[in-house]
């Protein structure tokens, strides 16, 4: 079928993409194809792991589409998103369909949409499978959207003056962080980053307590750490070297600690 002229639709698999990336995705799509007429994000919106997305959909005028799992262990997001994409291709004047997902299960959908004459573009994480990438006429790795331009100067924050008697402790903490990061298997490190990114807010931040709770829920991932947490999950996440650690004032003068995935070098 010949390519057709029409609008642009961005469909987001919220279960597999961090909300911090969506603004950059919409900007990139609009810069290349013009206004994004249809914006939809799919997921079971009552689930805790989509908390960070709730602010993002409001900030970027994205329509939430519920994909409720009526039975435990059943994933409905994929089915709802596929059905919606096909419906849009057949009933709306859509010429470009952007699938924001890292899930290879959408490979067949991408091929089907192309058969309808729709240009298919994908955005996903670095570990997105090759079949889905090839099924898209263009695929962009999400991390590439948030990196500083090549050659851009990097301005380091001035270090806070050390308090008397604290220099040894600071050095010890840095050594521990470096040692922990060196022991982590790259695949485990990627899984930890993905876990935190899934529950992050629009700024990429997630409370340390929330991240700890998520790690406890991921029993298989926690087991792979081989006891490196030493029963102190919060301290491990702060020192593993994968996350920026940010302290903010909370209610009643209590400091709240947040994590944010560090950009890949």
C-alpha positions in Angstrom: 0.0 0.0 0.0 1.3 3.5 -0.8 2.2 5.8 2.0 -0.5 8.2 2.9 -0.7 11.8 4.1 -2.2 12.6 7.4 -1.6 13.3 11.1 0.8 11.9 13.7 0.0 9.6 16.6 2.3 8.8 19.5 1.3 5.6 21.5 3.2 5.0 24.7 3.7 1.7 26.5 3.9 3.3 30.0 4.8 -0.1 31.5 8.2 -0.1 29.7 9.2 3.6 29.4 10.2 6.1 32.1 8.0 9.3 32.2 11.1 11.5 32.2 11.7 10.7 28.6 8.3 11.5 27.1 8.8 15.3 26.7 11.9 14.7 24.6 10.1 12.2 22.5 7.2 14.5 21.7 9.7 17.4 20.9 11.7 15.1 18.5 8.5 13.9 16.8 7.0 17.4 16.4 10.3 18.7 15.1 10.3 16.1 12.3 6.6 15.6 11.5 4.7 18.6 12.9 2.0 18.7 15.6 1.3 15.5 17.3 -2.5 15.2 17.1 -3.0 11.9 18.9 -1.1 11.2 22.2 -2.0 8.2 24.2 -0.3 6.3 27.1 -1.4 2.7 28.0 -1.2 0.9 31.4 -3.1 -0.2 34.4 -3.3 3.3 36.0 -4.3 2.0 39.4 -1.0 0.3 39.8 1.8 1.9 41.9 4.5 1.5 39.2 2.7 4.2 37.1 2.7 6.8 39.8 5.4 8.8 38.1 3.4 8.9 34.8 0.3 10.6 36.3 2.0 14.0 36.3 3.7 13.5 33.0 0.4 12.8 31.1 -1.1 16.0 32.4 2.0 18.0 31.6 2.2 16.8 28.0 -1.6 16.6 27.3 -1.5 12.8 26.9 -4.7 10.8 27.0 -4.6 7.9 29.5 -5.9 4.6 28.2 -6.7 2.0 30.9 -5.5 -1.5 30.4 -6.8 -3.2 33.5 -5.5 -6.7 34.4 -8.6 -8.5 35.5 -6.6 -11.6 36.5 -3.3 -11.6 38.5 -0.2 -12.1 36.3 -2.0 -11.2 33.1 -0.6 -8.3 31.0 -3.3 -6.4 29.2 -1.4 -3.3 28.1 0.1 -4.8 25.0 -3.3 -6.1 23.8 -5.1 -2.7 24.3 -2.3 -0.8 22.6 -2.2 -3.1 19.6 -6.0 -2.9 19.2 -6.0 0.9 19.5 -3.1 1.2 17.0 -4.9 -0.9 14.4 -8.2 1.0 14.9 -6.4 4.3 14.5 -4.7 3.1 11.3 -8.0 2.0 9.8 -10.3 4.7 10.9 -8.2 7.9 11.4 -6.2 9.9 8.9 -2.8 8.9 10.5 0.3 8.8 8.3 2.9 8.4 11.1 2.5 6.1 14.1 5.2 6.4 16.8 5.4 3.4 19.2 7.2 4.3 22.4 8.2 1.0 23.9 11.1 -1.4 24.6 8.9 -4.5 24.3 9.7 -6.7 21.3 6.1 -8.1 21.3 5.1 -5.0 19.2 7.2 -6.2 16.2 4.2 -7.8 14.4 2.2 -4.6 15.0 4.9 -2.5 13.4 4.9 -4.7 10.3 1.1 -4.7 10.1 0.9 -0.9 10.3 3.5 -0.6 7.5 1.3 -2.8 5.4 -1.5 -0.3 5.9 0.7 2.5 4.5 1.5 4.0 7.9 5.1 5.1 8.6 6.2 3.5 11.8 8.8 4.9 14.1 10.0 3.5 17.4 11.5 4.9 20.6 12.9 2.5 23.2 15.7 1.6 25.6 19.1 0.5 24.6 18.2 -3.2 25.2 15.2 -3.1 22.8 15.3 -6.2 20.6 16.6 -6.1 17.1 13.5 -7.4 15.4 11.4 -4.5 16.7 14.0 -2.0 15.7 14.1 -3.4 12.2 10.3 -3.5 11.9 10.3 0.3 12.4 11.3 2.6 9.6 13.2 4.6 12.2 14.2 3.7 15.7 15.7 6.1 18.4 17.3 5.0 21.6 15.7 7.1 24.4 19.0 7.9 26.1 20.2 9.7 23.0 17.4 12.2 23.4 18.6 13.4 26.9 22.4 13.4 26.4 24.2 16.8 26.1 25.3 17.6 22.5 28.7 16.3 21.6 31.4 18.7 22.6 29.2 20.6 25.0 31.1 21.8 28.0 30.4 20.0 31.3 30.3 22.3 34.3 31.0 20.5 37.5 29.4 21.8 40.7 31.8 23.3 43.2 32.4 20.8 46.0 31.0 21.8 49.4 33.6 22.7 51.9 34.4 19.7 54.1 33.8 20.0 57.8 36.7 19.5 60.1 37.3 15.8 60.9 35.1 14.5 58.1 37.6 14.1 55.3 38.3 10.5 56.1 34.7 9.6 56.1 34.1 11.3 52.7 37.0 9.4 51.2 35.8 6.1 52.7 32.3 6.6 51.2 33.7 7.4 47.8 35.9 4.2 47.9 32.9 2.1 49.0 30.8 3.5 46.1 33.5 2.7 43.6 34.0 -0.8 45.0 30.2 -1.6 44.9 29.9 -0.4 41.3 32.8 -2.5 40.2 31.3 -5.7 41.6 27.9 -5.2 39.8 27.3 -7.4 36.7 26.3 -5.0 33.8 23.1 -6.9 33.2 22.1 -6.5 36.9 23.0 -2.8 36.8 20.8 -2.3 33.8 17.9 -4.1 35.6 18.3 -1.9 38.6 18.3 1.3 36.5 15.2 0.1 34.7 13.4 -0.7 38.0 14.0 2.8 39.3 13.2 4.5 36.0 9.8 2.8 35.9 8.6 4.5 39.1 10.3 7.8 38.5 8.4 11.1 38.1 8.6 13.5 35.2 11.9 14.8 36.5 13.3 11.3 36.7 13.2 11.3 40.6 12.0 8.5 42.8 12.0 8.5 46.6 14.6 6.1 48.1 11.9 4.4 50.2 9.9 3.6 47.0 13.0 2.3 45.2 13.7 0.0 48.2 10.2 -1.3 48.2 10.4 -2.1 44.5 13.6 -4.0 44.9 12.1 -6.1 47.7 9.2 -6.9 45.3 11.7 -8.0 42.7 12.8 -11.1 44.6 14.7 -12.5 41.6 16.7 -9.3 41.1 17.5 -9.0 44.8 18.7 -12.6 44.8 21.1 -11.9 41.9 22.8 -9.3 44.1 24.2 -12.2 46.2 23.9 -10.5 49.5 25.6 -7.2 48.4 22.8 -5.2 50.1 23.8 -6.7 53.5 20.2 -6.2 54.7 20.5 -2.4 54.1 18.9 -1.8 50.8 18.8 2.0 51.0 22.5 2.3 51.7 23.3 -0.1 48.8 21.2 1.9 46.3 22.8 5.1 47.4 26.4 3.7 47.1 26.0 1.4 44.1 27.2 4.2 41.8 24.2 4.0 39.4 22.1 6.8 40.8 22.3 10.5 41.6 21.4 10.9 45.3 19.4 14.1 46.0 18.2 15.2 49.4 15.2 17.6 49.6 13.4 19.1 52.6 10.1 17.3 53.4 7.3 17.9 55.8 8.1 18.8 59.4 11.7 19.5 58.6 12.4 15.9 57.6 14.9 15.4 54.8 13.6 13.1 51.9 16.2 11.3 49.8 15.6 10.8 46.1 17.4 8.8 43.4 17.8 9.5 39.7 19.4 7.2 37.2 22.7 8.6 36.1 23.1 9.2 32.3 25.2 6.6 30.5 28.6 7.8 29.6 
